[in-house]
């Protein structure tokens, strides 16, 4: 039973660390359009999440309203210098043929 408690505690600590990395505030420093995606460079790099590499994060350019909204928010953040919080649940290889986080959810912060 004690071993189970240690394993559970370790898991909770790791999960909390992973969530806080995903919610790290960052500044958009560059946006590159490449085929059917944009690559979003963030500073500091929030990290790779469950992917091979971190920044640039990927955003599909596919005409979906939610992705259009995220792209508009990223452009506003780039132009104004506002910080963002980027959340990713999946990986993509749309640029550089390397596994990188795909932007699933985005927050634009007031600073």
C-alpha positions, 0 to 999 in steps of 0.5 A: 500500500505504501508503494502505491501511495508513492507511485500515485504521489510521483504521478501527481507531481509529474502531471502537475509539472507537465500541466504547468509547462503547457500553461507557460506564458510566452511571447510570439516572436515569429510566424512562418506559413508553410503549406497547410500550416503555420509555424509559431515561434515562442520565447521562452519555448514552452517545451515539446510536451509529448512531441520530439521538439518544442517551438515552433508550435504548429497551427493548421491552416484549414479554414476551420473557424477555431483555427482562424480565430487562433491565427488572428489571436497569434497575429495580434500577439505578434503585433502587440507584444502581448503574451500567450498561453499555448496548450497542445494535446497532439503532435504534427510533422507539417514543418521540418519533418519533426514531431512538434506540438499542434496548438489546440487551445490558446489564451491571449494575455493582457500582460 
